[in-house]
Amino acid sequence: MATTLDNHSGLEFTSGGVDYLGLELLEHEDGVGTIWLAIPKNHDLDIGPVTPVIVLAPDTVDPT
C-alpha cells in the first residue's frame, strides 16, 4: 500500500546527486532505502512539464 504525502509533508531528499521532492512512497526496503515517485526539485517549468520518476531514497529522510 502506498502512502500519499500532503502539501504539508515537504519531503525532500537527494539521490544520485539530484534533489527531489517526494510525491508518493511506493515501498520501503530495510537496509536499502525507500522507493518514491518523485520530481526533481529544481525543474524549470519554463523549459517544459516535469515528469515524475521512480527513485531510491536513502533510509533516512528529513521532513522540511
C-alpha positions, 0 to 999 in steps of 0.5 A: 500500500502506498502512502500519499504525502500532503502539501504539508509533508515537504519531503525532500531528499537527494539521490544520485546527486539530484534533489527531489521532492517526494510525491508518493512512497511506493515501498520501503526496503530495510537496509536499502532505502525507500522507493518514491515517485518523485520530481526533481526539485529544481525543474524549470517549468519554463523549459517544459512539464516535469515528469515524475520518476521512480527513485531510491531514497536513502533510509533516512529522510528529513521532513522540511 
